[in-house]
């Protein structure tokens, strides 16, 4: 998936970094408990922010235990127990992965399309379970996957239009972090909307060369931009979206004190840093946070 929504580790206290790490590992365990082994391979950092936001708004601080896992079989490390936020993030990750595979079946070449079809088959039962838990999110993702295919088929040259399906998918996920009658649901939805746009722009710029080489749709290529111009435009659009995202986030009354400094770090420092550094390294050299 993406992996741009990361904390700026150097500005976190040790206890805050350990809490973030515990959430990341907790999401991995939540995926294992709810969906088995395969979805754990799709774990990414972006959904941790959704879990932290949902639990922070609800005032939920899950229990933390020390344990070993397949990634760290020798040394014990802190892992969050189950929580509503982690359950939401796990469900959304499964749904997002399934529909991303469905999109790749249509878009990719024969070999990658076959791999995507295989992944879609492996996730079929997990997607059914997640859809039963989050029918509203599933309906949005299914509809927006079709919308994405349609705008790509007509080769839209509008970055805003091209990013809209991804934005609506993330909007649905973040809106699900609060009950339907919550006064904060709209701010959560706007957070997701602008985050989805950011991820789309950065992903499109990162895929520019690959898409151009095989003649696949890329909104920046359709605009006639060269590679470096595509990165500059992506960063410009992302900075605009990051400001709106931060505005909506600032209105949320986070009740869990542990979560706010971590989310502040991610959204005010980590995400802007990811945007600023995007495209500055050779393709494929982007470094994830090390856990």
ABEGO torsion letter per residue (X at the ends): XBGABBBBAAABBAAAAAAAAAAAAAAAAAAAAAAEAAAAAABBAAAAAAAAAAAAAAGBBBBBBBBBBAABAABBBBBBBBBAAAAAAAAAAAAAAAAAAAAAAAABBAAAAAAAAAAAAAAAAAAAAAAAABAAAAAAAAAAAAAAAAAAAAGBABAAAAAAAAAAAAAAAAAAABBAABAAAAAAAAAAAAAAAAAAAAAAAAAAAAAAAAGBBBAAAAAGBBAAAAAAAAAAAAAAAAAAAAAAAAABBBABAAAAAAAAAAAAAAAAAAAAABGABBBGABBBBBX
